[in-house]
Amino acid sequence: MLAKYWKQIGFIILIIAILFNITTKLINKSSLKSEIQDSAQYMLEQDKNNNTTKK
C-alpha cells in the first residue's frame, strides 16, 4: 500500500516542509528599518577603520 502512494506521501511531506520554512522566515523576519540602520552602522565602522589604518 505504501508503494502505491509514495508520490503523494512525498508531495505532502514536501508541502509541509515548504510551509514550515515560510512560516519560520515570516516569524523571524527583521524590519527594514533595523536592517538599514545596521547596514549604515556597519558602513560607518568600516569607513572609520579604513581611515585609521591608512594614516
C-alpha positions in Angstrom: 0.0 0.0 0.0 2.8 2.4 0.8 4.5 1.7 -2.5 1.3 2.7 -4.3 1.0 6.1 -2.6 4.7 7.1 -2.3 4.5 10.1 -4.7 1.5 11.5 -2.8 3.2 11.0 0.6 6.4 12.6 -0.7 4.5 15.5 -2.1 2.6 16.1 1.2 5.9 16.0 3.1 7.4 18.5 0.7 4.4 20.9 1.1 4.7 20.7 4.9 8.4 21.4 4.7 7.8 24.4 2.5 5.1 25.8 4.7 7.3 25.3 7.8 10.1 27.2 6.0 7.9 30.1 5.0 6.4 30.5 8.5 9.8 30.3 10.1 11.0 33.1 7.8 8.0 35.2 8.5 8.3 34.8 12.2 12.0 35.6 12.3 11.8 38.5 9.8 13.5 41.7 10.9 12.2 45.0 9.9 13.5 47.0 7.0 14.3 50.0 9.3 16.6 47.9 11.5 18.3 46.3 8.5 19.0 49.8 7.1 20.3 51.1 10.4 22.5 48.0 10.9 23.9 48.4 7.4 24.6 52.1 7.9 26.3 51.5 11.2 28.5 48.8 9.7 29.5 51.0 6.8 30.4 53.8 9.1 32.6 51.5 11.2 34.3 50.1 8.2 34.9 53.6 6.9 36.4 54.7 10.2 38.6 51.6 10.3 39.9 52.2 6.8 40.7 55.9 7.6 42.6 55.0 10.7 44.7 52.3 9.0 45.6 54.5 6.1 47.2 57.2 8.3 
